Amino acid sequence: MPHVASEKVKLLNRIKRIKGQVEAIERAVEADGECARVLQQATACRGALDGFIGEVIEDHIREHMIDPSAPRDDPRVQAAEELVAIVHSYLT
């Protein structure tokens, strides 16, 4: 998981927000909330979770697939950066 403390804090804060969103969905269902509102909350939660997944994948690529001493114009570094961009475009 995160190799830098600031990344860990950022990810934990995202998870806490997602938890709050899931709890709001639960409350809405328990209160027989309007279907459209429940679906809107669920969609927002899914988006937040997709963002979390994107961050974890990006961190993994940057920490485990890119040699930090490699120059930015290294083809492997460029390929990894392209992969990060693809993951973000797919998940967000």
C-alpha positions, 0 to 999 in steps of 0.5 A: 500500500502507500509508501509515503505517509501523506499518500496514506492519509489521503487514501484514508480520507477518501475511504472515510468519505466513501464510508459516509456516502455508503452510510447515507445510502443505507439511511436513505434505503431505511427511510424508504427514500426516493429511488432517484435520490438513492441512485444518485447517492449510489452513483456518487459513491461508485465514482468516489470508489473508482477514484480511490481505485485509480489512486491506488493503481497509480501509486502502485505503478509509480512505486513498483513499475517506474525506476525513480532514477530513470530519465523522463524520456525513458520509453518505460517511464513514458509507457507507465505514464500513459498507463496511468492516464488510461486508468484515470480516463477509464475510472473517472 
